[in-house]
Amino acid sequence: MFNNLSDKLDKALHVLKGHGSITEVNVAETLKEVRRALLDADVNFKTAKEFTNRVKDKALGQDVLTTLQPGQLMVKIVKDELTELMGGDTVGISLKSSPSVILMSGLQGSGKTTFSGKLANYLKTKKTKKPLLVACDVYRPAAINQLHVVGEQIKVDVYSEEGNMDPVAIATNAIAHAKQNGHNVVIVDTAGRLAVDEEMMTEIANIHNAITPDETLFVVDSMTGQDAVNTAKAFNDKLNFDGVVLTKLDGDTRGGAAISIKSVVNKPIKFIGTGEKMDAIDVFHPARMADRILGMGDVVSLVERAQEQFDEEEARKLQKKIAKNQFGFDDFIKQIQQVKKMGSMKDLIGMIPGAGKALKDVDIDDDAFKGIEAIIHSMTPEERSTPSVINGSRKKRIAKGSGTSVQEVNQLMKQFDQMSKMMKMMQGGGGRKMMQMMGKMR
């Protein structure tokens, strides 16, 4: 996510990050490189120019040149301005009515139908709502079937009317159906086109007028860059939508849409799609995204994801096992499953300060644990619960059963042993010493 932009901004600000001589000339030169980095990321030229002008004014106004750490202050100013450019504060969705109606809009291929399912799943699991998905895309082949498949996958009801080609009537009837069946959120998936055309805009405006939604969201493919911003403006002129959803942010996106869409349409980005799975959806936090773009990670989001998967009872059991030196491979694989539920490995690593930059050329896919899981599953119940019984002949059998080598089994055993010792150390009085030691190393 934003890897190219992060690299270029890091290089642009590198000169000012040290304690060397800082002058008005090299501040101007640095901001020229910052502007170039933003333009390469497909940010609107006017937006990029205004951004760097604001940073320059703030930098000179705060006497950056005479501070003890001018580079750090400069990075902070860039971060604050980047946060403001992307919306400043986090803006949630309005769910005041019962049922609350959310209208999805956007071009064909932007990911409206998939995101409708993700949003329904998010509201169901995290907001304890009972959503209803509504199929109003009556033109695209298999669109209604696709929404039913999504609904079945996340166990959410889908409303559709076979043979009815009037999306306004379908949306109106769906709201009545929701009231009768106890659904407190209605998500209306509408038709898209391959380009902005008058017929499509009129149709969605008619649906909007008929159902008066609490929220109208514009879904846009972030990989289309500046085109996405122009499309958003055309939709906003007709619909006056409430917020933007950026999909496919896990791809090789340049990030221009995320950075400049707020300044062009003056509407907040509310959600981002970060993968193909139904739980790959995040609330958009401008400050956290600015941190990630500048290579500072996003520890808050990482902790929040960990807490979502955290089971207090399981943690207590695990603590007792560690204290008694009974931590085994069954417990280890449970921890792996929890990490996998937190999201893609690439996304998680990007949230760790400095890790994204350090591992930028390392290809990390979601199958990173596949070999480890294969080795553990090839062990007997006794071997998983008591790793100390694993001898040379057992290692050969485990390697053969998992399609790996004895060296790989040895490596896993060594890493497991080191981790067990570290966890044991953290349990006792060594925890404080360890944290102090890590502090000195840092």
ChimeraX attribute file (.defattr): number of C-alpha atoms within 10 A of each C-alpha:
attribute: neighborCount
match mode: 1-to-1
recipient: residues
	/A:1	21
	/A:2	21
	/A:3	19
	/A:4	18
	/A:5	24
	/A:6	25
	/A:7	16
	/A:8	19
	/A:9	23
	/A:10	19
	/A:11	16
	/A:12	21
	/A:13	22
	/A:14	13
	/A:15	17
	/A:16	22
	/A:17	18
	/A:18	13
	/A:19	13
	/A:20	12
	/A:21	11
	/A:22	19
	/A:23	14
	/A:24	13
	/A:25	8
	/A:26	13
	/A:27	23
	/A:28	14
	/A:29	15
	/A:30	21
	/A:31	21
	/A:32	15
	/A:33	18
	/A:34	24
	/A:35	23
	/A:36	20
	/A:37	22
	/A:38	26
	/A:39	19
	/A:40	16
	/A:41	22
	/A:42	22
	/A:43	25
	/A:44	22
	/A:45	14
	/A:46	11
	/A:47	19
	/A:48	21
	/A:49	18
	/A:50	12
	/A:51	20
	/A:52	21
	/A:53	16
	/A:54	13
	/A:55	21
	/A:56	21
	/A:57	10
	/A:58	16
	/A:59	21
	/A:60	14
	/A:61	10
	/A:62	14
	/A:63	11
	/A:64	22
	/A:65	19
	/A:66	12
	/A:67	13
	/A:68	11
	/A:69	16
	/A:70	22
	/A:71	22
	/A:72	17
	/A:73	19
	/A:74	23
	/A:75	20
	/A:76	15
	/A:77	19
	/A:78	25
	/A:79	22
	/A:80	17
	/A:81	20
	/A:82	23
	/A:83	20
	/A:84	18
	/A:85	20
	/A:86	26
	/A:87	25
	/A:88	16
	/A:89	13
	/A:90	16
	/A:91	17
	/A:92	14
	/A:93	15
	/A:94	13
	/A:95	15
	/A:96	11
	/A:97	11
	/A:98	13
	/A:99	21
	/A:100	19
	/A:101	25
	/A:102	25
	/A:103	25
	/A:104	26
	/A:105	29
	/A:106	30
	/A:107	23
	/A:108	19
	/A:109	13
	/A:110	25
	/A:111	19
	/A:112	26
	/A:113	27
	/A:114	19
	/A:115	26
	/A:116	25
	/A:117	29
	/A:118	23
	/A:119	23
	/A:120	26
	/A:121	25
	/A:122	21
	/A:123	15
	/A:124	17
	/A:125	13
	/A:126	9
	/A:127	10
	/A:128	10
	/A:129	16
	/A:130	20
	/A:131	26
	/A:132	27
	/A:133	28
	/A:134	30
	/A:135	26
	/A:136	27
	/A:137	22
	/A:138	20
	/A:139	14
	/A:140	11
	/A:141	9
	/A:142	11
	/A:143	18
	/A:144	23
	/A:145	13
	/A:146	14
	/A:147	25
	/A:148	21
	/A:149	14
	/A:150	24
	/A:151	23
	/A:152	13
	/A:153	12
	/A:154	17
	/A:155	14
	/A:156	17
	/A:157	18
	/A:158	22
	/A:159	23
	/A:160	21
	/A:161	18
	/A:162	8
	/A:163	7
	/A:164	11
	/A:165	13
	/A:166	14
	/A:167	25
	/A:168	20
	/A:169	15
	/A:170	22
	/A:171	28
	/A:172	13
	/A:173	16
	/A:174	25
	/A:175	24
	/A:176	12
	/A:177	15
	/A:178	23
	/A:179	14
	/A:180	9
	/A:181	11
	/A:182	13
	/A:183	20
	/A:184	19
	/A:185	25
	/A:186	28
	/A:187	27
	/A:188	30
	/A:189	27
	/A:190	28
	/A:191	23
	/A:192	23
	/A:193	16
	/A:194	10
	/A:195	11
	/A:196	16
	/A:197	11
	/A:198	9
	/A:199	10
	/A:200	17
	/A:201	18
	/A:202	13
	/A:203	16
	/A:204	24
	/A:205	17
	/A:206	15
	/A:207	22
	/A:208	21
	/A:209	12
	/A:210	13
	/A:211	19
	/A:212	13
	/A:213	23
	/A:214	18
	/A:215	19
	/A:216	22
	/A:217	24
	/A:218	27
	/A:219	29
	/A:220	29
	/A:221	23
	/A:222	27
	/A:223	22
	/A:224	17
	/A:225	23
	/A:226	21
	/A:227	16
	/A:228	22
	/A:229	24
	/A:230	16
	/A:231	16
	/A:232	26
	/A:233	18
	/A:234	15
	/A:235	20
	/A:236	17
	/A:237	10
	/A:238	13
	/A:239	20
	/A:240	16
	/A:241	22
	/A:242	20
	/A:243	22
	/A:244	26
	/A:245	28
	/A:246	26
	/A:247	25
	/A:248	21
	/A:249	19
	/A:250	19
	/A:251	13
	/A:252	13
	/A:253	22
	/A:254	26
	/A:255	26
	/A:256	26
	/A:257	28
	/A:258	30
	/A:259	28
	/A:260	26
	/A:261	28
	/A:262	21
	/A:263	16
	/A:264	15
	/A:265	20
	/A:266	15
	/A:267	21
	/A:268	23
	/A:269	27
	/A:270	22
	/A:271	24
	/A:272	24
	/A:273	27
	/A:274	21
	/A:275	17
	/A:276	15
	/A:277	12
	/A:278	20
	/A:279	20
	/A:280	21
	/A:281	22
	/A:282	16
	/A:283	17
	/A:284	24
	/A:285	21
	/A:286	25
	/A:287	21
	/A:288	19
	/A:289	23
	/A:290	24
	/A:291	21
	/A:292	24
	/A:293	24
	/A:294	25
	/A:295	24
	/A:296	21
	/A:297	24
	/A:298	21
	/A:299	17
	/A:300	12
	/A:301	17
	/A:302	18
	/A:303	12
	/A:304	12
	/A:305	17
	/A:306	15
	/A:307	12
	/A:308	12
	/A:309	15
	/A:310	12
	/A:311	11
	/A:312	10
	/A:313	9
	/A:314	11
	/A:315	11
	/A:316	11
	/A:317	11
	/A:318	17
	/A:319	17
	/A:320	13
	/A:321	15
	/A:322	19
	/A:323	15
	/A:324	10
	/A:325	13
	/A:326	16
	/A:327	23
	/A:328	21
	/A:329	21
	/A:330	15
	/A:331	16
	/A:332	17
	/A:333	17
	/A:334	12
	/A:335	12
	/A:336	13
	/A:337	13
	/A:338	16
	/A:339	16
	/A:340	17
	/A:341	14
	/A:342	20
	/A:343	19
	/A:344	21
	/A:345	17
	/A:346	18
	/A:347	18
	/A:348	20
	/A:349	20
	/A:350	25
	/A:351	24
	/A:352	19
	/A:353	17
	/A:354	15
	/A:355	15
	/A:356	23
	/A:357	20
	/A:358	12
	/A:359	13
	/A:360	15
	/A:361	8
	/A:362	10
	/A:363	8
	/A:364	14
	/A:365	10
	/A:366	12
	/A:367	12
	/A:368	13
	/A:369	14
	/A:370	9
	/A:371	16
	/A:372	17
	/A:373	17
	/A:374	16
	/A:375	21
	/A:376	21
	/A:377	17
	/A:378	18
	/A:379	21
	/A:380	13
	/A:381	13
	/A:382	12
	/A:383	18
	/A:384	21
	/A:385	16
	/A:386	15
	/A:387	18
	/A:388	12
	/A:389	11
	/A:390	17
	/A:391	10
	/A:392	11
	/A:393	10
	/A:394	15
	/A:395	21
	/A:396	16
	/A:397	14
	/A:398	23
	/A:399	22
	/A:400	14
	/A:401	15
	/A:402	18
	/A:403	12
	/A:404	16
	/A:405	17
	/A:406	18
	/A:407	12
	/A:408	15
	/A:409	20
	/A:410	14
	/A:411	12
	/A:412	16
	/A:413	17
	/A:414	12
	/A:415	12
	/A:416	17
	/A:417	16
	/A:418	12
	/A:419	13
	/A:420	18
	/A:421	14
	/A:422	14
	/A:423	17
	/A:424	20
	/A:425	17
	/A:426	17
	/A:427	15
	/A:428	10
	/A:429	10
	/A:430	13
	/A:431	15
	/A:432	13
	/A:433	12
	/A:434	14
	/A:435	12
	/A:436	12
	/A:437	11
	/A:438	10
	/A:439	9
	/A:440	8
	/A:441	7
	/A:442	6
